[in-house]
Protein backbone atom coordinates (compact mmCIF):
# COMPACT_ATOMS: atom_id res chain seq x y z
CA UNK A 1 0.00 0.00 0.00
CA UNK A 2 1.34 3.40 -0.96
CA UNK A 3 1.48 5.99 1.79
CA UNK A 4 -1.05 8.81 1.92
CA UNK A 5 0.40 12.27 1.23
CA UNK A 6 -0.42 15.38 3.25
CA UNK A 7 0.82 18.50 1.45
CA UNK A 8 0.88 21.65 3.60
CA UNK A 9 1.03 25.22 2.32
CA UNK A 10 2.95 28.10 3.86
CA UNK A 11 1.72 30.96 6.01
CA UNK A 12 0.81 33.45 3.30
CA UNK A 13 -0.75 31.07 0.81
CA UNK A 14 -3.40 28.37 0.60
CA UNK A 15 -4.10 24.84 -0.61
CA UNK A 16 -3.81 25.97 -4.23
CA UNK A 17 -0.34 27.43 -3.63
CA UNK A 18 2.17 26.94 -6.41
CA UNK A 19 4.54 24.51 -4.68
CA UNK A 20 2.01 22.18 -3.01
CA UNK A 21 -0.04 22.15 -6.22
CA UNK A 22 3.06 21.15 -8.17
CA UNK A 23 3.73 18.34 -5.68
CA UNK A 24 0.13 17.10 -5.96
CA UNK A 25 0.36 17.09 -9.77
CA UNK A 26 3.49 14.93 -9.56
CA UNK A 27 2.00 12.49 -7.04
CA UNK A 28 -1.37 11.82 -8.65
CA UNK A 29 -0.16 10.06 -11.84
CA UNK A 30 2.13 7.93 -9.67
CA UNK A 31 -0.92 6.58 -7.85
CA UNK A 32 -0.50 8.43 -4.57
CA UNK A 33 -3.57 9.82 -2.85
CA UNK A 34 -3.09 13.22 -1.25
CA UNK A 35 -4.80 16.06 0.55
CA UNK A 36 -3.89 19.73 0.87
CA UNK A 37 -5.38 20.99 4.16
CA UNK A 38 -6.53 24.60 4.29
CA UNK A 39 -4.93 26.53 7.17
CA UNK A 40 -5.85 30.05 6.03
CA UNK A 41 -8.37 30.61 8.83
CA UNK A 42 -5.65 29.79 11.38
CA UNK A 43 -2.95 31.81 9.63
CA UNK A 44 -4.87 35.03 9.01
CA UNK A 45 -3.84 36.68 12.30
CA UNK A 46 -0.25 35.39 12.15
CA UNK A 47 -0.63 34.21 15.76
CA UNK A 48 2.05 31.66 16.73
CA UNK A 49 -0.37 30.39 19.36
CA UNK A 50 -2.33 28.78 16.52
CA UNK A 51 0.53 26.61 15.27
CA UNK A 52 -0.64 23.75 17.47
CA UNK A 53 -4.09 24.01 15.85
CA UNK A 54 -2.40 23.86 12.44
CA UNK A 55 -0.59 20.68 13.51
CA UNK A 56 -3.83 19.18 14.87
CA UNK A 57 -5.61 19.93 11.58
CA UNK A 58 -2.79 18.29 9.63
CA UNK A 59 -2.98 15.20 11.84
CA UNK A 60 -6.77 15.02 11.43
CA UNK A 61 -6.23 14.29 7.71
CA UNK A 62 -4.01 11.26 8.35
CA UNK A 63 -5.82 7.98 7.74
CA UNK A 64 -5.73 5.56 10.65
CA UNK A 65 -4.99 2.59 8.39
CA UNK A 66 -2.14 3.91 6.21
CA UNK A 67 1.33 5.36 6.62
CA UNK A 68 1.80 8.99 5.60
CA UNK A 69 4.40 11.09 3.86
CA UNK A 70 4.30 14.73 4.90
CA UNK A 71 5.44 17.53 2.64
CA UNK A 72 5.22 21.26 3.08
CA UNK A 73 6.67 24.64 2.39
CA UNK A 74 7.83 27.11 5.06
CA UNK A 75 5.21 27.05 7.85
CA UNK A 76 3.85 23.94 6.13
CA UNK A 77 7.27 22.31 6.45
CA UNK A 78 7.54 23.38 10.10
CA UNK A 79 4.06 21.99 10.87
CA UNK A 80 4.76 18.79 8.95
CA UNK A 81 7.99 18.12 10.81
CA UNK A 82 6.35 18.62 14.21
CA UNK A 83 3.30 16.54 13.24
CA UNK A 84 5.53 13.72 11.99
CA UNK A 85 6.44 12.66 15.52
CA UNK A 86 2.81 11.83 16.36
CA UNK A 87 1.83 9.98 13.19
CA UNK A 88 2.73 6.85 11.27
CA UNK A 89 4.98 9.07 9.16
CA UNK A 90 7.43 7.30 6.88
CA UNK A 91 8.84 10.27 4.96
CA UNK A 92 9.29 14.05 5.07
CA UNK A 93 9.80 16.44 2.16
CA UNK A 94 10.51 19.88 3.61
CA UNK A 95 10.77 23.06 1.55
CA UNK A 96 12.19 26.34 2.96
CA UNK A 97 12.09 24.91 6.48
CA UNK A 98 12.21 27.30 9.43
CA UNK A 99 13.84 25.64 12.44
CA UNK A 100 12.25 28.07 14.89
CA UNK A 101 9.31 30.43 14.88
CA UNK A 102 9.78 33.52 17.09
CA UNK A 103 7.40 33.32 20.03
CA UNK A 104 6.61 29.60 19.59
CA UNK A 105 7.89 27.74 22.63
CA UNK A 106 7.72 24.09 21.54
CA UNK A 107 11.11 22.58 20.74
CA UNK A 108 11.47 21.73 17.07
CA UNK A 109 11.65 18.02 16.28
CA UNK A 110 10.97 15.69 13.39
CA UNK A 111 10.56 11.95 13.02
CA UNK A 112 13.70 10.04 12.07
CA UNK A 113 12.43 8.95 8.67
CA UNK A 114 13.73 9.43 5.13
CA UNK A 115 13.81 13.22 4.78
CA UNK A 116 14.65 15.56 1.93
CA UNK A 117 15.06 19.31 2.31
CA UNK A 118 14.90 21.95 -0.43
CA UNK A 119 16.25 25.35 0.58
CA UNK A 120 17.34 28.60 -1.02
CA UNK A 121 20.84 29.97 -0.54
CA UNK A 122 19.34 33.47 -0.36
CA UNK A 123 16.42 32.58 1.93
CA UNK A 124 15.74 35.85 3.73
CA UNK A 125 13.33 34.32 6.29
CA UNK A 126 14.84 30.96 7.18
CA UNK A 127 18.64 31.04 7.45
CA UNK A 128 20.28 28.51 5.18
CA UNK A 129 22.92 27.70 7.81
CA UNK A 130 20.22 26.43 10.18
CA UNK A 131 18.79 24.16 7.47
CA UNK A 132 22.27 22.82 6.66
CA UNK A 133 22.98 22.15 10.37
CA UNK A 134 19.62 20.36 10.75
CA UNK A 135 20.25 18.15 7.70
CA UNK A 136 23.85 17.47 8.72
CA UNK A 137 22.84 16.48 12.25
CA UNK A 138 20.39 13.89 10.95
CA UNK A 139 22.19 12.82 7.79
CA UNK A 140 19.27 14.06 5.67
CA UNK A 141 19.45 14.95 2.00
CA UNK A 142 19.45 18.68 1.35
CA UNK A 143 19.35 20.48 -1.97
CA UNK A 144 20.46 24.10 -1.92
CA UNK A 145 19.19 26.30 -4.72
CA UNK A 146 20.19 29.73 -5.96
CA UNK A 147 16.88 31.30 -4.90
CA UNK A 148 15.12 33.12 -2.08
CA UNK A 149 12.54 31.89 0.46
CA UNK A 150 9.76 31.47 -2.09
CA UNK A 151 11.92 29.28 -4.37
CA UNK A 152 9.72 30.46 -7.24
CA UNK A 153 12.51 29.97 -9.80
CA UNK A 154 12.73 26.27 -8.94
CA UNK A 155 9.15 24.97 -8.63
CA UNK A 156 9.52 22.47 -11.49
CA UNK A 157 12.88 21.29 -10.15
CA UNK A 158 11.41 20.81 -6.65
CA UNK A 159 8.49 18.86 -8.10
CA UNK A 160 10.91 16.58 -9.94
CA UNK A 161 12.87 16.04 -6.73
CA UNK A 162 9.59 15.12 -5.03
CA UNK A 163 8.91 12.56 -7.78
CA UNK A 164 12.32 11.01 -7.14
CA UNK A 165 11.72 11.09 -3.35
CA UNK A 166 8.38 9.30 -3.76
CA UNK A 167 10.09 6.54 -5.75
CA UNK A 168 11.25 4.92 -2.52
CA UNK A 169 7.60 4.48 -1.44
CA UNK A 170 6.14 3.25 -4.76
N, C-alpha and C positions, 0 to 999 in steps of 0.2 A: 504494500500500500504506500502510495506517495504521500509525503507529508502535506499538510494544509498550510498555505501561506497567509500570513497576516502582514500587510504592507501599510506602514504608517507614515503619514505626511508630517511635514514640519509645522512650526508654530504659525507662520504667516501664509498658510496655504490651505488646501483641503483635499478630499479624496480624489479629486480629478487633477491633482498637481502633476506637473510634467514628469518628475522622476518616478513616483510610484505608479503612474499610468504606464510609463515605459516598461517598468518591471512587470506589471500585470500583462502587458501585451506580449512579453517574452514568455511568461510562464504558461499562459493559456494553451498555445499550440503544443506545448510539451506535456499537456495532460495534468497540470497542477491546478487544483482549485484554490482560489484566493478570495480574500475580502480586504477592502480598504476602509477601515473604520473612519467615521467622521468625528473629529475632535474640535471642530470650530467653535461650538458653544462653550467648551471648556477653555479654549485659548483666547477668546475675545478680550478678556480683561488682563491678559498676560500675568496672571496671578500664579506664582510658583506653588502656592498651596493647593492648586488643582492638578498638579502633576500626578499625584496618587490616584485621582479620579480617572485621569488619562490611562494610567497603567491598568486600573480595574476594567475600564471599557475595553482595552486591548484584550485582556485575559478573557473577558466575557465572550469573545468571538472564537476562542479556541475550542475545537470539538473535544469532547471527553474521550472519544475512541480513536484519536489519531494523533501522531506526533505533529509538531508544528515547526516551520522555519519562519523566523521573524526578520523582517527587513524594514528599514526606515531611514528617513533623511532628517538630520539635525535633531529637533526635539523628538521626532519619530524614532530616530536611532537611539537616543537616550532612553525613551520609554520602552523600546523593544528590549534593550539590554537589561534594564531593571526587571521587566516582566519575565524575561527568559529564566530567571532563577526559580520562578514559581509555576512553571509549565513543563510539559513534556516537550521541551524545545530541543531540537537536534541540529539547528544551524542558525547562524546570525549573519546578516548582510547589512553592514552599518555604513551609512553615507554621511560625511560631514559631522562626525560624532563629537558632541561636547562631552567632556569628562566631568564637568561640574556645572551646575546652574546656580548663579548667585542667589542666595536666600533659601535654597533648597537643602535641607539638613541631612537627608538620607545619604549614606555612603554609596558611591557608585559601585556597582558590581554587575557581572554578566556571567551566564552559565559557561562552563568550560566545554564548549562544543565547537565544531568547525566554524570558524569566523573569518569573514573577509571585510576589510575596511577600505573605503574609497574616500580620499581626502584631498583637498586643494592645498598646494604649497602656499598660496596667498590667502588662505582662509582668514578673514578679518574678525570672525566671531569665535571660532574654535581653534585655538593655537595648534599648529601642525606638530609642534614638539610634543605636546601632550598625547596626541593620537599615536605618534611614533613610539613613545614610551609605553603606552598601553599595549600596542601590538607586540612590541619587543618583549615585554614582561610575560606575555601569554604565548608567544610564538605564533601569533596570528599573521595571516597574510594582510599586507597593506599595499595599496596602490596609491601613489602620490601623483597628482595631476597638476599641470600648470594652469591653475584656475583659482577662483575665489570660493567663498562659502557656498554659493548657489550651484557651482559646478555646471552652469548652463552650457558651457562649451563642450561638455563631455557626456551628455545624456545618452547618446547612442553607444558610446564606449562603455559606460557604466551598465547599461542594459545587456550588452554582450558579455561583460564580466559576470553578471547575474546568471545569464544562461549557462556559462561555464561552471559557476558555483553550484547551480541546481543539478548539474550532471552527476554529482556524487550521490544524489538522492533519487535518481530516476528508476 
